[in-house]
Amino acid sequence: MPQRDPFGASGVQSRRTRPAKPPLSRDAIVEEALRQITSEDDGTMSLRKIAKALDTGPASLYAYVKDMSELQALVLDRALEAVKVDETAGSWRDRLEALLRSYIEVLMRSPAVAMMAFQTTAVGPNALRIAEALLELLAQAGVDQLNAAWAIDMLTMFVTATAAEHADGTAPGAPDGPVAQAINRAPANDYPRIHAARTEIMSGTGDERFTWSVDVLVRGILSRAQS
């Protein structure tokens, strides 16, 4: 018996023999969006690009996400999945700093993610996981619920602002950076205190300044909670 040509007379492959495209879902949309902003290409995402990658039309995405703002919040939350929360090792103080370090490291892996964190509030299980861990650590430190609730907002803002400042890969406070140049050019007669403190203003590594900032914030939180 002669075999039938699977492509038929027209040479077009039957729909039945094509591989089925993966089902469209919110999870697939978020995953593709995160892949796009963390890629080595232009690091941008758009509904058009996401739809094309998922072999669908942009309009179909609105069945799963309301708009770009909601999508950005979901994508940021997916990125925060990589933030490590250690519930066992060290004191509450050590674990708090380790969590914040992990948080900032995750944001700084991608300039797009860092800027998104500065401009968007994450919504989802990972943002909640981080908030829950911070509240638990502050509770272990003896911080009351109200001060702890406000403190986690301040701590996460510090992390996101620091990451956004370095999102383009530059260090504004580098010895040859714009801040140093402006300080060095500042006339001593007009800015005597800046001139006197110019060495101290530019001193310290990024890690040293991060540790110092966290320490100041934590001390302030504890002082407020105990007053």
QUICORPE-V25840 format. One record per residue. N is the residue number from 0. SS is DSSP state (a for helix, b for strand, c for the rest). PHI is phi in degrees with one decimal (* if undefined). D_CENTER is the distance of its C-alpha to the mean C-alpha in Angstrom with 1 decimal. Layout:
n:N ss:SS phi:PHI d_center:D_CENTER
n:N ss:SS phi:PHI d_center:D_CENTER
This chain:
n:0 ss:c phi:* d_center:62.8
n:1 ss:c phi:-66.7 d_center:60.8
n:2 ss:c phi:-80.6 d_center:57.0
n:3 ss:c phi:-83.3 d_center:55.2
n:4 ss:c phi:-72.0 d_center:52.8
n:5 ss:c phi:-63.0 d_center:49.3
n:6 ss:c phi:-93.5 d_center:48.4
n:7 ss:c phi:71.9 d_center:51.5
n:8 ss:c phi:-66.9 d_center:53.8
n:9 ss:c phi:-82.1 d_center:51.1
n:10 ss:c phi:79.2 d_center:48.9
n:11 ss:c phi:-98.2 d_center:45.9
n:12 ss:c phi:-66.8 d_center:44.1
n:13 ss:c phi:-64.9 d_center:44.4
n:14 ss:a phi:-58.5 d_center:41.4
n:15 ss:a phi:-69.0 d_center:42.3
n:16 ss:a phi:-96.9 d_center:41.8
n:17 ss:c phi:-77.0 d_center:38.4
n:18 ss:c phi:-64.9 d_center:35.4
n:19 ss:c phi:-70.1 d_center:33.8
n:20 ss:c phi:-74.6 d_center:30.3
n:21 ss:c phi:-60.2 d_center:27.7
n:22 ss:c phi:-64.9 d_center:27.6
n:23 ss:c phi:-75.4 d_center:25.2
n:24 ss:c phi:-155.2 d_center:22.8
n:25 ss:a phi:-61.2 d_center:19.6
n:26 ss:a phi:-61.5 d_center:18.1
n:27 ss:a phi:-65.5 d_center:19.4
n:28 ss:a phi:-64.6 d_center:18.0
n:29 ss:a phi:-64.0 d_center:14.4
n:30 ss:a phi:-63.0 d_center:14.8
n:31 ss:a phi:-67.7 d_center:16.3
n:32 ss:a phi:-62.1 d_center:13.8
n:33 ss:a phi:-65.2 d_center:11.0
n:34 ss:a phi:-61.0 d_center:13.7
n:35 ss:a phi:-68.2 d_center:14.5
n:36 ss:a phi:-77.7 d_center:11.3
n:37 ss:c phi:-105.4 d_center:10.9
n:38 ss:c phi:-76.9 d_center:14.7
n:39 ss:c phi:-87.1 d_center:16.8
n:40 ss:c phi:-80.7 d_center:18.4
n:41 ss:c phi:-91.6 d_center:17.3
n:42 ss:c phi:66.1 d_center:13.7
n:43 ss:c phi:-120.9 d_center:14.5
n:44 ss:c phi:-132.7 d_center:15.1
n:45 ss:c phi:-151.2 d_center:18.0
n:46 ss:a phi:-61.6 d_center:20.0
n:47 ss:a phi:-64.1 d_center:22.9
n:48 ss:a phi:-65.4 d_center:21.2
n:49 ss:a phi:-64.3 d_center:19.8
n:50 ss:a phi:-62.3 d_center:23.3
n:51 ss:a phi:-62.9 d_center:25.0
n:52 ss:a phi:-65.0 d_center:23.1
n:53 ss:c phi:-95.1 d_center:24.0
n:54 ss:c phi:58.5 d_center:27.5
n:55 ss:c phi:-148.9 d_center:27.8
n:56 ss:c phi:-100.8 d_center:27.9
n:57 ss:a phi:-55.6 d_center:25.2
n:58 ss:a phi:-62.5 d_center:27.2
n:59 ss:a phi:-69.6 d_center:27.0
n:60 ss:a phi:-69.6 d_center:23.2
n:61 ss:c phi:-70.3 d_center:23.9
n:62 ss:c phi:-75.1 d_center:25.6
n:63 ss:c phi:-118.6 d_center:22.3
n:64 ss:c phi:-131.8 d_center:19.8
n:65 ss:c phi:-69.0 d_center:21.2
n:66 ss:c phi:-163.1 d_center:19.5
n:67 ss:a phi:-65.4 d_center:16.6
n:68 ss:a phi:-62.3 d_center:14.9
n:69 ss:a phi:-65.3 d_center:15.2
n:70 ss:a phi:-62.8 d_center:14.0
n:71 ss:a phi:-61.7 d_center:10.7
n:72 ss:a phi:-64.0 d_center:10.2
n:73 ss:a phi:-70.8 d_center:11.3
n:74 ss:a phi:-66.5 d_center:9.3
n:75 ss:a phi:-61.4 d_center:5.9
n:76 ss:a phi:-61.5 d_center:8.0
n:77 ss:a phi:-63.5 d_center:9.3
n:78 ss:a phi:-63.1 d_center:6.4
n:79 ss:a phi:-71.1 d_center:6.3
n:80 ss:a phi:-59.6 d_center:9.9
n:81 ss:a phi:-79.5 d_center:9.8
n:82 ss:c phi:-68.6 d_center:9.4
n:83 ss:c phi:-90.4 d_center:13.1
n:84 ss:c phi:-120.7 d_center:15.3
n:85 ss:c phi:-92.3 d_center:18.7
n:86 ss:c phi:-97.9 d_center:21.4
n:87 ss:c phi:-127.1 d_center:24.3
n:88 ss:c phi:-81.0 d_center:24.2
n:89 ss:c phi:80.5 d_center:25.2
n:90 ss:c phi:-77.5 d_center:25.5
n:91 ss:a phi:-60.5 d_center:23.2
n:92 ss:a phi:-65.7 d_center:22.4
n:93 ss:a phi:-63.4 d_center:21.6
n:94 ss:a phi:-69.7 d_center:19.4
n:95 ss:a phi:-64.1 d_center:17.5
n:96 ss:a phi:-64.5 d_center:16.8
n:97 ss:a phi:-63.3 d_center:15.9
n:98 ss:a phi:-63.6 d_center:13.4
n:99 ss:a phi:-65.6 d_center:11.7
n:100 ss:a phi:-64.9 d_center:12.1
n:101 ss:a phi:-61.9 d_center:10.6
n:102 ss:a phi:-58.2 d_center:7.4
n:103 ss:a phi:-69.2 d_center:7.4
n:104 ss:a phi:-63.7 d_center:8.7
n:105 ss:a phi:-63.8 d_center:6.2
n:106 ss:a phi:-65.1 d_center:3.6
n:107 ss:c phi:-82.6 d_center:7.2
n:108 ss:c phi:-67.8 d_center:8.5
n:109 ss:c phi:-140.2 d_center:8.0
n:110 ss:a phi:-55.9 d_center:8.8
n:111 ss:a phi:-66.4 d_center:8.3
n:112 ss:a phi:-68.1 d_center:4.6
n:113 ss:a phi:-60.8 d_center:4.7
n:114 ss:a phi:-69.5 d_center:7.4
n:115 ss:a phi:-63.0 d_center:6.5
n:116 ss:a phi:-64.9 d_center:4.6
n:117 ss:a phi:-73.5 d_center:7.8
n:118 ss:a phi:-106.7 d_center:10.0
n:119 ss:c phi:-131.6 d_center:9.3
n:120 ss:c phi:-100.3 d_center:9.8
n:121 ss:c phi:-67.5 d_center:8.8
n:122 ss:c phi:-129.5 d_center:12.2
n:123 ss:c phi:148.9 d_center:13.3
n:124 ss:a phi:-65.0 d_center:14.4
n:125 ss:a phi:-77.0 d_center:11.3
n:126 ss:a phi:-62.3 d_center:10.4
n:127 ss:a phi:-67.4 d_center:14.1
n:128 ss:a phi:-61.7 d_center:14.4
n:129 ss:a phi:-67.5 d_center:12.3
n:130 ss:a phi:-62.5 d_center:14.3
n:131 ss:a phi:-62.3 d_center:17.4
n:132 ss:a phi:-65.6 d_center:17.0
n:133 ss:a phi:-64.3 d_center:16.6
n:134 ss:a phi:-63.6 d_center:19.6
n:135 ss:a phi:-65.3 d_center:21.6
n:136 ss:a phi:-65.0 d_center:21.1
n:137 ss:a phi:-68.6 d_center:22.1
n:138 ss:a phi:-63.8 d_center:25.0
n:139 ss:a phi:-64.6 d_center:26.2
n:140 ss:c phi:-81.9 d_center:26.2
n:141 ss:c phi:89.7 d_center:28.5
n:142 ss:c phi:-81.0 d_center:26.4
n:143 ss:c phi:-68.8 d_center:27.7
n:144 ss:a phi:-64.5 d_center:25.8
n:145 ss:a phi:-64.6 d_center:25.5
n:146 ss:a phi:-64.3 d_center:24.3
n:147 ss:a phi:-65.7 d_center:21.8
n:148 ss:a phi:-62.1 d_center:20.5
n:149 ss:a phi:-75.1 d_center:20.0
n:150 ss:a phi:-67.2 d_center:18.7
n:151 ss:a phi:-65.5 d_center:15.6
n:152 ss:a phi:-64.8 d_center:14.7
n:153 ss:a phi:-66.0 d_center:15.5
n:154 ss:a phi:-64.3 d_center:13.7
n:155 ss:a phi:-70.7 d_center:10.3
n:156 ss:a phi:-64.8 d_center:11.1
n:157 ss:a phi:-59.6 d_center:12.2
n:158 ss:a phi:-64.4 d_center:9.1
n:159 ss:a phi:-66.8 d_center:7.0
n:160 ss:a phi:-66.7 d_center:10.3
n:161 ss:a phi:-64.4 d_center:10.9
n:162 ss:a phi:-64.9 d_center:7.9
n:163 ss:a phi:-64.9 d_center:8.9
n:164 ss:a phi:-60.8 d_center:12.4
n:165 ss:c phi:-107.8 d_center:12.2
n:166 ss:c phi:-63.1 d_center:10.2
n:167 ss:c phi:-87.9 d_center:13.7
n:168 ss:c phi:88.1 d_center:14.6
n:169 ss:c phi:-96.9 d_center:17.2
n:170 ss:c phi:-116.0 d_center:18.0
n:171 ss:c phi:-55.8 d_center:19.5
n:172 ss:c phi:-95.1 d_center:21.5
n:173 ss:c phi:-63.8 d_center:23.0
n:174 ss:c phi:-54.3 d_center:26.9
n:175 ss:c phi:-107.5 d_center:27.5
n:176 ss:c phi:-81.6 d_center:24.6
n:177 ss:a phi:-63.8 d_center:25.2
n:178 ss:a phi:-65.8 d_center:25.0
n:179 ss:a phi:-61.5 d_center:27.6
n:180 ss:a phi:-63.0 d_center:29.8
n:181 ss:a phi:-65.6 d_center:29.9
n:182 ss:a phi:-66.6 d_center:30.7
n:183 ss:a phi:-68.3 d_center:33.4
n:184 ss:a phi:-87.5 d_center:35.0
n:185 ss:c phi:-65.2 d_center:35.1
n:186 ss:c phi:-63.9 d_center:38.9
n:187 ss:c phi:-62.2 d_center:39.8
n:188 ss:c phi:-68.3 d_center:42.2
n:189 ss:c phi:-85.8 d_center:39.7
n:190 ss:c phi:-131.2 d_center:36.8
n:191 ss:a phi:-62.2 d_center:38.6
n:192 ss:a phi:-72.1 d_center:35.9
n:193 ss:a phi:-63.2 d_center:33.2
n:194 ss:a phi:-61.3 d_center:35.8
n:195 ss:a phi:-68.1 d_center:36.8
n:196 ss:c phi:-100.9 d_center:33.2
n:197 ss:a phi:-60.7 d_center:32.0
n:198 ss:a phi:-68.5 d_center:31.9
n:199 ss:a phi:-68.2 d_center:30.0
n:200 ss:a phi:-59.0 d_center:27.5
n:201 ss:c phi:-95.7 d_center:26.5
n:202 ss:c phi:-83.3 d_center:26.9
n:203 ss:c phi:87.0 d_center:24.6
n:204 ss:c phi:-84.9 d_center:22.0
n:205 ss:a phi:-59.8 d_center:18.2
n:206 ss:a phi:-67.5 d_center:18.4
n:207 ss:a phi:-63.8 d_center:21.4
n:208 ss:a phi:-69.1 d_center:19.9
n:209 ss:a phi:-64.0 d_center:16.8
n:210 ss:a phi:-60.7 d_center:19.4
n:211 ss:a phi:-62.5 d_center:21.6
n:212 ss:a phi:-63.7 d_center:19.1
n:213 ss:a phi:-62.3 d_center:18.1
n:214 ss:a phi:-62.1 d_center:21.9
n:215 ss:a phi:-64.2 d_center:22.7
n:216 ss:a phi:-63.4 d_center:20.4
n:217 ss:a phi:-64.6 d_center:21.7
n:218 ss:a phi:-60.4 d_center:25.2
n:219 ss:a phi:-65.8 d_center:24.9
n:220 ss:a phi:-62.8 d_center:23.7
n:221 ss:a phi:-64.6 d_center:26.5
n:222 ss:a phi:-64.4 d_center:29.0
n:223 ss:a phi:-66.2 d_center:28.2
n:224 ss:a phi:-68.2 d_center:28.5
n:225 ss:a phi:-92.9 d_center:31.8
n:226 ss:c phi:-82.4 d_center:33.4
